[in-house]
Amino acid sequence: MTTPISAEAAPEITPRPRTLPDHAMPEMTGVQLAAALRTDWPDLPIILASGYTDLPEGTGSGLPRLSKPFSQAALKRAVSDQAQAIEHRSQVIPFPARQV
């Protein structure tokens, strides 16, 4: 369901592409899909949805997880947390490598 917004509020809402794959999919897992997507789009925000309490050993994705079933509030929180983490990363200025 989409909530109508005013024209004045529209610039404040910037849609950002993100992916929310399920971990258990035919042909590949959500972690494998994330790795494939990150080949072309390394900064693409990805949140892994899973009904598994523990992911199988060796997945080691480091992706944020959203446990199924999830509510709209949980989804909103996961997206917000990820957006804040991305914003924080963009404010970090890396030092140039030191020449030895």
C-alpha positions in Angstrom: 0.0 0.0 0.0 1.3 3.4 -0.9 0.7 6.4 1.2 0.1 9.6 -0.8 2.5 12.5 -0.1 2.5 16.1 -0.9 4.7 17.6 -3.6 6.6 19.5 -0.9 7.5 16.3 0.9 8.5 14.4 -2.2 12.1 15.7 -2.3 12.7 14.3 1.2 11.8 10.8 0.1 14.6 9.5 -2.1 14.0 6.0 -3.3 17.2 3.9 -3.1 17.6 0.6 -4.8 18.0 -2.3 -2.4 17.6 -6.1 -2.5 15.8 -8.3 0.0 16.4 -11.9 -1.2 15.3 -15.0 0.7 18.1 -17.2 1.8 16.3 -20.4 0.5 15.7 -20.0 -3.2 15.9 -22.5 -6.1 19.2 -22.6 -8.0 21.1 -20.4 -5.6 20.9 -19.1 -2.0 20.3 -15.5 -1.1 24.0 -15.2 -0.1 25.1 -16.4 -3.5 22.7 -13.9 -5.2 24.1 -11.1 -3.0 27.7 -12.1 -4.1 26.7 -12.1 -7.7 25.0 -8.7 -7.4 27.9 -7.2 -5.6 30.2 -8.1 -8.5 28.5 -5.3 -10.6 27.1 -3.2 -7.8 29.4 -3.4 -4.8 27.5 -0.8 -2.8 24.0 -2.2 -3.3 22.3 -2.5 0.0 21.2 -6.1 0.6 19.2 -7.5 3.6 18.9 -11.3 3.7 15.5 -12.6 4.7 15.5 -16.1 6.3 13.2 -18.3 8.2 16.2 -20.3 9.5 17.2 -19.6 13.0 20.8 -20.3 12.1 22.1 -20.1 8.6 24.0 -23.2 7.4 27.7 -23.3 8.4 30.0 -21.6 5.9 27.6 -19.0 4.6 29.5 -16.2 6.4 27.8 -13.5 4.4 28.1 -10.6 6.8 24.7 -9.4 5.5 22.2 -7.9 7.8 19.4 -10.5 8.4 15.7 -10.1 8.7 14.0 -13.2 10.3 10.8 -14.4 8.8 8.1 -14.0 9.4 8.7 -10.2 9.8 6.4 -7.3 10.3 6.4 -4.0 8.4 7.9 -2.4 11.5 10.8 -4.9 11.5 11.3 -4.3 7.8 11.3 -0.6 8.3 13.8 -0.9 11.2 16.1 -3.1 9.1 16.1 -0.7 6.2 16.6 2.3 8.5 19.5 0.6 10.3 21.1 -0.2 7.1 20.6 3.4 5.7 22.2 4.8 8.9 25.2 2.4 8.5 25.6 3.5 4.9 25.4 7.2 5.9 28.0 6.6 8.6 30.4 4.9 6.1 30.0 7.8 3.7 31.1 10.2 6.3 34.3 8.3 7.0 37.3 9.8 5.1 40.0 7.2 4.5 43.6 8.3 4.9 45.8 7.8 1.9 48.2 4.9 2.0 51.5 5.9 3.6 54.5 5.8 1.3 57.4 3.9 2.9 
